Amino acid sequence: MQVIVIVGPTGVGKTKLSVELAKRLDGEIINADSTQIYKGLNIATAKVTEEETSGIPHHLFDIREVTEEYTVFDYQKDCRRQIEEITLRGKIPILVGGTGLYIKAALYDYQFTQESNQYDYAKETTEELWMMLKEKDPHTQIHPHNRKRMIRALQYMDQVGKPYSEKEKTNTLLYDTFFVGLTTDREYLYMRINERVDQMVADGLIEEAKKIYDSNIRTKAIMTPIGYKELFPYFEKNKTLKECLEEIKLHSRHYAKRQYTWFRNQMPVTWFSVDFEYFQNTIDEVIEKIRNHYES
């Protein structure tokens, strides 16, 4: 099976490129962004609009309510099913998004188990969890402040009896995959991210965030995306709107930097410097590389 993946930070043109590739290569698009899974989270997550889809089928968008849990294990099953169904229709699956773990779980030989409910580790402090994890898995790469991931690792080891770090080590791709990475000058990217946030405000970000704030729902789906929780202090009159928007921009820039680092270290990405003035040049360059890959 052939699969194309488009990765890169927010504001670099992934959505536009994915639609153009789908048109030229007869493909269908699969969401690979953990925040776009959920209904009602549209503006801050930069979810593709109906107009932007240009009639191209898009999958795994808006498939869960914000009150529902959705794990990497769930995504792995759903994405692999979509890849198979799209391929059977004679189309090329095109994964688009910035959630690296979702992409790796779907395309590599990752062995996931459903999260254990036998012990939830809720009573342990984060420091205690870290000490337990280091004792059971000395080679862990999990950050000592990432409480949720530490719990997942401990539950996995309770079930399987093997170090969690061994589970994550896999370089075996399940599909013939071409990884497209979009990049640009760092300062120019940061400028585009700042402008993108301003455009989100013009598109109704404040109103969308206020509706979410008023719902009193504070699930992982709400608290994970950049762009909602940062505005809560404004609604509570603890910060000015300007301060909150600057925080969104700062968090977005930091996230973009982490995305670059992750993808450069985790996947065999072919990087393309985006020509924003003549985006067609980027499209043509990417298509040429993809065709050369599959013809060689």
C-alpha positions in Angstrom: 0.0 0.0 0.0 1.2 3.5 -0.8 0.7 6.3 1.8 1.7 9.9 1.7 2.2 11.9 4.8 2.4 15.7 5.1 3.9 17.1 8.3 5.1 20.4 9.5 4.1 23.2 12.0 0.9 25.3 12.0 0.8 27.9 9.3 3.1 26.3 6.8 0.6 25.2 4.2 -0.2 21.6 5.0 -3.9 21.8 4.3 -3.5 23.6 1.0 -0.8 21.1 -0.2 -2.8 18.1 0.9 -5.8 19.1 -1.2 -3.7 19.9 -4.2 -1.9 16.5 -4.0 -5.3 14.7 -3.6 -6.5 16.4 -6.8 -3.3 15.6 -8.8 -2.7 12.1 -7.4 -6.3 10.9 -6.9 -6.1 10.7 -3.1 -8.2 11.1 0.0 -7.2 12.9 3.1 -6.9 11.5 6.7 -6.6 13.8 9.6 -3.5 13.3 11.7 -4.1 16.1 14.2 -5.2 15.0 17.7 -7.2 18.2 18.3 -9.2 18.0 15.0 -10.7 14.7 16.0 -13.2 16.6 18.1 -16.4 18.4 17.1 -16.8 22.1 17.8 -13.1 22.8 18.0 -12.6 24.6 14.7 -10.9 27.9 14.7 -8.1 27.4 17.2 -7.2 24.0 15.7 -7.2 25.4 12.2 -9.5 22.7 11.0 -10.1 22.5 7.3 -13.3 24.3 6.2 -15.8 22.9 3.8 -14.7 25.4 1.1 -11.0 24.4 1.6 -11.7 20.7 1.0 -12.6 21.4 -2.6 -14.8 18.3 -2.6 -11.9 16.0 -1.6 -13.0 13.3 0.9 -11.6 14.1 4.4 -11.6 11.4 7.1 -11.3 11.3 10.9 -12.4 14.9 11.4 -15.2 15.6 13.9 -15.6 12.0 15.0 -15.8 12.6 18.8 -17.5 14.9 21.3 -15.2 16.9 23.5 -16.5 14.9 26.5 -15.3 11.6 25.0 -11.9 10.0 25.5 -9.9 9.3 22.4 -6.5 7.6 22.6 -3.5 6.9 20.4 -4.7 3.3 20.5 -8.1 4.4 19.0 -6.4 6.5 16.3 -4.2 3.6 15.3 -7.2 1.4 14.6 -9.2 4.1 12.9 -6.4 5.3 10.7 -5.3 1.9 9.6 -8.9 1.1 8.7 -9.2 4.3 6.6 -5.9 3.5 4.9 -7.2 0.1 3.9 -10.6 1.4 2.7 -9.1 4.2 0.7 -6.6 1.9 -0.9 -9.4 -0.6 -1.8 -11.2 2.3 -3.6 -8.1 2.7 -5.8 -7.1 6.0 -4.1 -4.0 7.1 -2.3 -4.3 7.8 1.5 -2.8 11.2 2.4 -2.2 11.8 6.1 -2.0 15.4 7.2 -1.2 16.8 10.6 1.2 17.7 13.3 0.6 15.0 15.9 3.7 12.9 15.5 2.7 10.1 17.8 -0.5 9.6 15.9 1.3 9.3 12.7 3.9 6.9 14.0 1.4 4.7 15.7 -0.6 4.4 12.5 2.2 3.7 10.1 4.8 1.9 12.1 4.7 -1.5 13.8 3.6 -0.1 17.1 2.0 -2.6 19.5 -0.6 -0.9 21.6 -2.8 -2.2 24.3 -5.9 -0.6 25.7 -5.2 1.5 28.8 -5.5 -0.5 32.0 -8.1 0.3 34.6 -6.7 -2.0 37.2 -4.8 0.8 38.9 -5.1 4.5 37.9 -2.1 5.9 39.9 -4.2 8.9 40.8 -3.0 9.1 44.4 0.7 9.3 43.5 2.4 12.6 43.1 4.1 13.4 39.8 7.5 13.0 41.6 6.5 9.6 43.0 5.3 8.5 39.5 8.7 9.5 38.1 10.6 7.5 40.7 8.4 4.4 40.1 8.9 4.8 36.3 12.7 5.1 36.6 12.9 2.1 38.8 10.8 -0.1 36.4 12.2 1.4 33.2 15.7 3.0 33.7 15.9 3.9 29.9 12.7 5.8 29.7 12.7 8.9 27.6 9.4 10.3 29.1 9.7 13.8 30.5 9.4 13.8 34.4 6.6 16.4 34.2 4.5 14.4 31.7 2.1 12.8 34.2 -0.3 11.3 31.8 2.3 9.6 29.8 4.1 8.3 32.9 0.8 6.8 34.1 0.3 5.2 30.7 3.8 3.7 30.8 3.3 2.3 34.3 -0.1 0.8 33.3 1.4 -0.8 30.2 4.2 -2.4 32.3 1.6 -3.7 34.8 -0.2 -5.4 31.9 2.7 -6.6 29.7 5.6 -6.9 32.1 8.0 -5.3 29.7 9.7 -1.9 29.8 7.6 0.8 28.1 10.7 2.2 26.4 11.1 -1.1 24.4 7.5 -0.8 23.2 8.2 2.5 21.6 11.3 1.5 19.7 10.3 0.5 16.2 11.5 1.5 12.8 9.4 -0.9 10.8 7.0 0.8 8.4 3.8 -1.1 7.5 3.3 0.8 4.3 5.3 2.2 1.4 5.3 5.7 2.8 6.6 9.0 1.5 7.0 11.7 4.2 6.6 15.3 3.0 7.8 18.0 5.4 7.1 21.6 4.9 9.5 24.2 6.3 10.5 27.8 5.9 12.8 30.3 7.6 12.2 30.3 11.3 11.6 34.0 11.7 9.2 34.0 8.7 7.3 31.1 10.2 7.0 32.9 13.5 5.6 35.9 11.7 3.1 33.7 9.9 2.0 32.1 13.2 1.5 35.5 14.7 -0.6 36.6 11.7 -2.5 33.4 11.8 -3.6 34.0 15.4 -4.7 37.5 14.4 -6.7 36.0 11.6 -8.3 33.4 14.0 -9.5 36.3 16.1 -11.1 37.9 13.0 -12.7 34.6 12.2 -14.3 34.3 15.6 -11.8 32.7 17.9 -12.9 34.7 21.0 -16.5 33.7 20.5 -15.7 30.1 20.0 -13.5 30.1 23.1 -16.1 31.8 25.2 -18.7 29.2 24.2 -16.3 26.5 25.3 -15.5 28.4 28.5 -19.1 28.8 29.4 -19.7 25.1 28.9 -17.5 24.4 32.0 -16.1 21.3 30.2 -12.5 20.9 31.0 -11.6 17.6 29.4 -8.3 16.7 27.7 -9.9 17.7 24.3 -10.5 21.2 25.6 -7.3 21.7 27.6 -4.9 20.3 25.0 -5.2 22.7 22.0 -3.4 26.0 22.0 -6.0 28.8 21.7 -8.7 28.0 24.2 -7.3 27.7 27.7 -5.1 30.7 27.1 -8.2 32.9 26.8 -9.8 31.6 30.0 -8.0 34.2 32.2 -9.4 36.9 29.9 -13.0 35.7 30.5 -12.2 35.6 34.2 -10.9 39.2 34.0 -7.5 38.1 35.3 -5.6 39.1 32.1 -6.1 41.5 29.2 -7.1 40.2 25.8 -3.7 41.4 24.4 -1.9 39.4 27.1 -3.8 36.2 26.3 -3.3 36.5 22.6 0.4 37.0 23.1 0.5 33.9 25.1 -1.3 32.0 22.3 1.3 33.2 19.8 4.2 32.3 22.2 2.9 28.8 22.8 2.3 28.3 19.1 5.8 29.3 18.3 7.2 27.0 20.9 5.0 24.1 19.7 6.2 24.6 16.1 9.8 24.4 17.3 9.1 21.1 19.2 7.3 19.7 16.1 10.4 20.3 13.9 12.6 18.6 16.4 10.4 15.6 16.8 9.8 15.0 13.1 13.5 15.4 12.2 14.4 12.8 14.8 11.6 10.3 14.4 10.8 9.9 10.7 12.6 9.9 7.3 11.0 13.2 6.2 11.9 14.8 2.9 11.8 18.5 3.6 10.6 21.2 1.2 11.1 24.9 1.7 7.7 26.5 0.9 7.4 29.1 -1.8 4.6 31.1 -0.3 4.6 33.7 -3.1 4.2 31.0 -5.8 2.9 28.0 -3.9 2.4 26.1 -7.2 6.2 25.7 -7.3 6.1 23.8 -4.0 3.3 21.6 -5.2 5.1 20.7 -8.4 8.3 20.0 -6.5 6.6 17.7 -4.0 4.7 15.8 -6.7 7.9 15.3 -8.7 9.7 13.8 -5.6 6.7 11.6 -4.8 6.5 10.2 -8.4 10.2 9.5 -8.4 9.9 7.7 -5.1 7.2 5.4 -6.3 8.7 4.8 -9.8 12.2 4.0 -8.5 
